[in-house]
Amino acid sequence: MTKRELILKMADDSGITRKDTEKVLNAFISEVTLALKKKEQVRLFDLGTFLVKKRKARNGRNPKTGEIIKIKARMVPVFRPAKALREAVKDVH
């Protein structure tokens, strides 16, 4: 599902305009991003938790040359699905 498809579905389900739905979705994305920049967690009941984790430095390999390279430690966004979401999709193939 693309962002546009999500907006259309949300607008149809909620009865509000597509333009307003897009504003709401963009505001949601913006607020989650701002919270993660502050290293805060965003917990949504029945959906999951967005958080930031530190990924350790590690060695990697350049696929073209095979040369070993150092990959720096960095912060990465992570999503942990809630139990309700895991249960809802566990039998999907």
QUIJO-V13684 format. One record per run of one state. SS is the DSSP state (@ for helix, = for strand, . for the rest). FROM is the first residue (numbers start at 1). LEN is the number of residues. If there is no record, write none. Layout:
SS,FROM,LEN
SS,FROM,LEN
//
This chain:
.,1,2
@,3,12
.,15,3
@,18,20
.,38,4
=,42,3
.,45,3
=,48,8
.,56,2
=,58,4
.,62,6
=,68,4
.,72,2
=,74,8
.,82,1
@,83,7
.,90,4
//
